[in-house]
């Protein structure tokens, strides 16, 4: 064998040896490290941390959505940053500053568009998911001082739509991109004072906004938008609370199990139970503190509840059928977020002040593993790519 041929073959073999093994992304996720503007890429199959990605800016209220193929995550930062992260190459693919203060975002039904809701400037900006090039700018309603309303509660909806709420002007808007990149806007006004957050049901039918300025919730039936917005759960809110509100619940923290919806009460030590067909309250479950997230195990049998300060060192587990307390756990100080794996065999939770992420077996109620993390907050698995409103 000639020397040049030998060198060529040896080089090819060397390159083959250093290529990373092929893998999928279905068991990958992210942990937000809010204090350092970084992410951990985690793998649920082996309960391990694969990599750390730095340089994502202000992640104090960060959230994430995933591309259809679950390879890319889109991170929405409080500094107006929109960052596309490659989970396989474990690096930032692209990052832009699209606003001054953003509060979340969504990916369209077809995975082609990324929408970001902004406090400053008030409105929604929409980008091409592949390139992060701007596609549309939707300014919110102008205020008397020349500023525009803050936008909250942005979700994706069926029919290539985004739906969102305007905090300062008491509105819900629907932006329909089904006919191209110039959206058709539908505005609903007078929906209730100061909508502060929202959710969409798993089937994409109902959009519901919580109201900060009065009791109740605003509900829009996306099957029948011509019926307008109606009020549900009239005593849900701050009007009758007996306690100071330390942390407003995130409405994504609702849980639906069977025909029931479980809702964190505002300013009360209760989880409210609603009939998911009539959206009327049927019961209330007493809990240890002011609930923030009520997370259902994927089979619907368990509810995991975490709390605002000063009870944010504990998590309570309830049986959704009997509504009885199953366990009262003490994972550590500052439990912020909880996320189940797709089939429910693991529950991951962030313990911010304990500087760790914990993985629990929700069936045996035992701690499987703890991973170190720098002030962890949100946990997001790539399985969200296949879910509406996530």
C-alpha positions in Angstrom: 0.0 0.0 0.0 1.4 3.4 -0.9 2.0 5.9 1.8 -0.5 8.5 0.5 -3.2 5.9 0.3 -2.4 4.7 3.9 -2.5 8.2 5.2 -5.9 8.8 3.5 -7.4 5.7 5.0 -6.0 6.4 8.4 -7.4 9.9 8.3 -10.9 8.6 7.4 -10.8 6.1 10.2 -9.7 8.8 12.7 -12.6 11.1 11.6 -15.1 8.2 12.0 -13.8 7.6 15.5 -14.4 11.1 16.7 -17.9 11.5 15.2 -20.5 11.6 17.9 -22.9 8.7 17.9 -26.2 9.2 16.2 -29.1 9.8 18.6 -32.7 11.1 18.7 -34.0 14.0 20.6 -37.2 12.6 22.1 -35.7 12.2 25.6 -34.0 15.6 25.8 -34.9 18.6 27.7 -33.7 21.9 29.1 -33.2 23.4 32.5 -33.0 27.2 32.8 -30.3 28.5 35.0 -31.7 31.9 35.6 -28.8 33.5 37.6 -26.2 32.8 34.9 -28.2 33.2 31.7 -27.4 29.6 30.8 -29.2 26.3 30.0 -28.5 22.7 30.8 -29.4 20.1 28.2 -30.6 17.0 30.0 -31.5 13.5 29.1 -34.3 11.7 30.9 -33.3 8.1 29.8 -30.1 8.2 31.8 -31.0 11.0 34.2 -27.9 13.0 33.1 -26.8 16.4 32.2 -25.3 16.4 28.7 -24.1 19.9 28.2 -24.3 23.6 29.3 -25.1 26.4 26.9 -24.1 29.9 27.9 -24.9 33.4 26.7 -28.7 33.5 26.7 -29.1 36.9 28.5 -31.7 37.6 31.2 -33.6 34.3 31.9 -35.4 35.5 35.0 -38.8 34.7 33.4 -37.7 32.4 30.6 -39.8 29.9 28.7 -39.2 27.6 25.8 -40.9 25.9 22.8 -39.5 23.3 20.5 -39.4 22.7 16.7 -41.5 20.0 15.2 -38.5 17.6 14.9 -37.6 18.4 18.5 -34.1 19.3 17.6 -34.3 23.0 18.3 -35.5 24.9 21.3 -36.6 28.6 21.1 -35.9 30.5 24.4 -37.8 33.7 25.2 -35.8 35.9 27.6 -36.9 38.8 29.8 -34.4 41.1 28.0 -36.2 40.7 24.7 -33.9 38.0 23.5 -35.0 35.2 21.2 -32.5 32.4 21.1 -32.5 29.3 18.9 -30.6 26.4 20.5 -29.5 23.2 18.7 -30.0 20.4 21.2 -27.8 17.9 19.2 -24.9 20.2 18.6 -25.4 21.7 22.1 -24.9 25.3 21.1 -26.7 28.5 20.2 -27.8 28.4 16.5 -28.9 32.0 16.4 -29.8 34.8 18.8 -31.6 38.1 18.3 -32.8 40.9 20.5 -36.3 41.5 19.2 -37.8 43.7 21.9 -37.1 45.4 25.2 -39.0 43.1 27.6 -40.6 39.9 26.4 -42.8 37.6 28.5 -43.1 34.4 26.5 -43.8 33.0 23.1 -45.3 30.2 21.0 -44.6 28.2 17.8 -47.2 27.9 15.1 -49.2 24.8 14.4 -47.1 24.0 11.3 -43.8 24.8 13.1 -43.0 27.6 10.6 -43.5 30.7 12.7 -42.2 31.8 16.2 -44.3 34.5 17.9 -43.1 36.6 20.9 -45.2 38.6 23.3 -43.7 41.9 24.5 -44.2 44.2 27.4 -41.9 46.7 25.6 -42.7 47.6 23.0 -46.2 46.4 23.6 -47.3 43.9 20.9 -46.4 40.6 19.2 -43.6 40.0 16.8 -43.5 37.0 14.5 -40.3 35.4 13.0 -39.4 32.6 10.6 -38.5 29.6 12.7 -35.6 28.6 10.5 -33.8 31.9 10.2 -35.3 34.1 12.9 -36.0 36.7 10.2 -39.0 39.0 10.9 -42.3 38.0 9.4 -44.9 40.2 11.0 -45.2 43.0 13.7 -48.5 43.3 15.5 -48.5 46.5 17.7 -50.9 46.3 20.6 -53.5 49.0 21.4 -52.1 52.4 22.1 -52.4 54.0 25.6 -53.0 57.6 26.5 -49.3 58.1 27.2 -48.3 57.0 23.8 -47.1 53.6 24.9 -48.8 50.3 23.9 -50.5 47.7 26.0 -48.4 44.9 27.5 -49.1 41.5 25.9 -49.5 38.3 27.9 -50.8 34.8 27.6 -49.6 34.1 24.1 -50.5 30.6 22.8 -50.6 28.7 19.5 -54.1 27.6 18.4 -55.5 25.4 15.6 -55.9 26.9 12.2 -52.4 28.5 12.2 -53.5 31.1 14.8 -51.9 32.8 17.8 -54.1 34.0 20.6 -53.0 36.5 23.2 -54.3 39.0 25.8 -53.7 42.7 26.3 -53.1 43.5 30.0 -53.6 47.3 30.0 -56.6 47.5 27.6 -58.7 44.4 28.7 -58.6 42.6 25.3 -58.1 39.2 23.7 -56.8 39.1 20.1 -56.6 36.3 17.6 -54.0 36.5 14.8 -54.8 34.1 11.9 -51.8 33.3 9.7 -53.5 30.5 7.7 -53.6 32.7 4.5 -50.0 33.8 4.6 -47.6 36.1 6.5 -50.1 39.0 6.8 -52.4 38.0 9.7 -56.1 38.5 10.0 -56.8 40.0 13.4 -59.9 39.5 15.5 -60.2 41.7 18.6 -62.4 41.0 21.6 -62.7 44.1 23.9 -64.1 44.5 27.5 -63.2 40.9 28.4 -62.4 41.8 32.1 -59.9 43.9 33.9 -56.2 43.2 33.5 -55.8 39.7 32.0 -52.4 38.6 33.4 -51.9 35.1 32.0 -53.8 32.6 29.9 -53.9 29.0 28.7 -55.5 27.0 25.9 -57.0 23.6 26.5 -55.2 20.5 25.2 -57.7 20.1 22.4 -57.2 23.7 21.3 -60.8 24.7 21.8 -60.9 27.1 24.8 -58.6 30.0 25.5 -58.9 31.2 29.1 -57.4 34.3 30.6 -57.0 34.9 34.3 -57.9 38.4 35.5 -55.7 40.4 37.9 -58.1 43.4 38.3 -61.2 41.5 39.2 -62.5 38.0 40.0 -63.3 35.4 37.4 -61.7 34.3 34.1 -62.4 35.2 30.5 -63.1 32.3 28.2 -63.1 32.3 24.4 -64.5 29.3 22.5 -62.3 29.1 19.4 -64.9 26.9 17.7 -67.4 29.7 18.0 -65.6 33.0 18.3 -68.8 34.7 17.1 -70.2 34.1 20.5 -67.6 36.4 22.0 -65.9 36.1 25.4 -67.8 34.9 28.4 -67.0 34.9 32.1 -66.4 31.7 34.0 -65.4 30.8 37.6 -66.7 34.0 39.0 -65.0 33.8 42.4 -61.6 32.9 41.0 -59.3 35.8 41.7 -58.2 38.3 44.3 -61.4 40.0 45.3 -62.2 37.9 48.3 -58.7 36.7 49.3 -57.8 36.7 53.0 -54.0 36.4 52.3 -51.5 38.6 50.6 -50.6 37.2 47.1 -46.9 36.3 47.2 -46.8 34.8 43.7 -49.5 34.8 41.0 -50.1 31.3 39.8 -49.1 30.5 36.2 -52.2 29.3 34.4 -50.2 26.8 32.4 -50.0 25.2 35.9 -53.6 23.9 35.5 -54.1 20.2 35.5 -56.9 18.3 33.7 -57.6 14.7 34.8 -60.6 12.9 33.3 -63.6 15.3 33.4 -62.1 17.6 36.0 -59.8 20.6 35.9 -57.7 21.5 38.9 -56.8 25.1 39.3 -54.4 26.9 41.7 -56.4 29.4 43.7 -55.2 33.0 44.0 -54.2 34.1 47.5 -55.8 31.0 49.1 -54.5 27.7 50.4 -56.7 25.8 48.0 -56.8 24.0 44.7 -60.1 24.6 43.0 -61.9 21.7 41.2 -63.9 22.4 38.1 -66.1 20.4 35.8 -64.2 20.5 32.5 -67.5 20.4 30.6 -69.4 23.2 32.3 -66.4 25.1 33.7 -68.2 25.5 37.0 -66.4 24.9 40.4 -67.4 21.7 42.1 -65.0 21.5 45.1 -61.9 22.9 46.7 -58.9 20.9 48.0 -57.2 22.4 51.1 -53.4 22.5 50.6 -50.3 23.6 52.6 -49.8 27.1 51.1 -50.6 29.3 48.1 -50.4 26.9 45.1 -48.4 28.0 42.0 -48.4 24.9 39.8 -50.8 22.0 39.8 -49.2 19.3 37.6 -51.0 16.1 36.7 -49.2 12.9 36.1 -49.8 11.9 32.5 -52.3 9.1 33.5 -54.2 11.7 35.5 -54.2 9.8 38.7 -51.9 12.1 40.7 -51.7 15.9 41.2 -48.3 17.4 42.2 -48.7 20.9 43.8 -45.9 23.4 44.6 -46.3 26.7 46.5 -45.3 30.3 46.8 -43.2 31.7 49.6 -43.0 30.9 52.6 -44.1 27.3 51.7 -41.9 26.9 48.6 -39.8 24.2 50.2 -42.5 21.6 49.9 -44.5 19.7 47.3 -47.8 17.9 48.1 -49.2 15.0 46.1 -52.9 14.3 45.8 -55.0 11.5 44.4 -57.2 13.1 41.7 -60.0 10.6 42.3 -60.4 10.8 46.0 -58.7 14.3 46.4 -56.8 12.9 49.4 -53.3 13.8 50.3 -50.9 11.0 49.3 -47.5 12.6 50.2 -46.1 15.8 51.7 -42.6 16.1 50.4 -39.8 18.5 51.3 -37.5 18.6 48.3 -35.7 21.8 49.5 -35.9 25.6 49.4 -37.3 27.3 46.4 -39.2 24.7 44.4 -40.1 26.6 41.2 -41.1 24.2 38.5 -42.2 20.6 37.8 -42.2 18.6 34.6 -43.2 15.0 33.9 -41.6 12.8 31.2 -44.0 11.8 28.5 -45.2 8.5 30.0 -45.0 9.8 33.5 -42.3 7.5 35.0 -40.3 10.5 36.1 -41.1 13.9 37.7 -38.3 16.5 37.4 -38.4 19.5 39.7 -36.2 22.5 40.2 -35.0 23.5 43.6 -33.7 27.0 43.0 -32.2 27.8 46.4 -30.9 24.3 46.8 -29.0 24.7 43.6 -30.2 21.4 42.2 -32.7 19.6 39.9 -34.3 16.5 41.4 -35.8 13.5 39.6 -38.6 11.6 41.4 -40.3 8.3 40.9 -44.0 9.4 41.1 -45.2 5.9 41.7 -42.9 5.0 44.6 -42.6 8.6 45.7 -38.8 8.2 46.0 -36.0 10.5 44.9 -34.1 8.9 42.0 -31.3 11.4 41.5 -30.2 15.0 42.1 -28.3 17.1 39.6 -26.4 20.3 40.4 -27.7 23.4 38.8 -27.1 27.2 39.2 -30.4 28.7 40.5 -32.6 26.4 38.2 -36.1 27.5 37.3 -38.0 26.2 34.3 -37.7 22.6 33.1 -38.9 21.9 29.5 -38.8 18.5 27.7 -38.8 18.3 23.9 -42.0 16.3 24.0 -43.8 19.7 24.2 -43.2 20.0 20.5 -46.2 17.7 19.9 -48.6 19.5 22.3 -50.9 22.4 21.7 -50.2 25.4 23.8 -46.7 24.4 24.8 
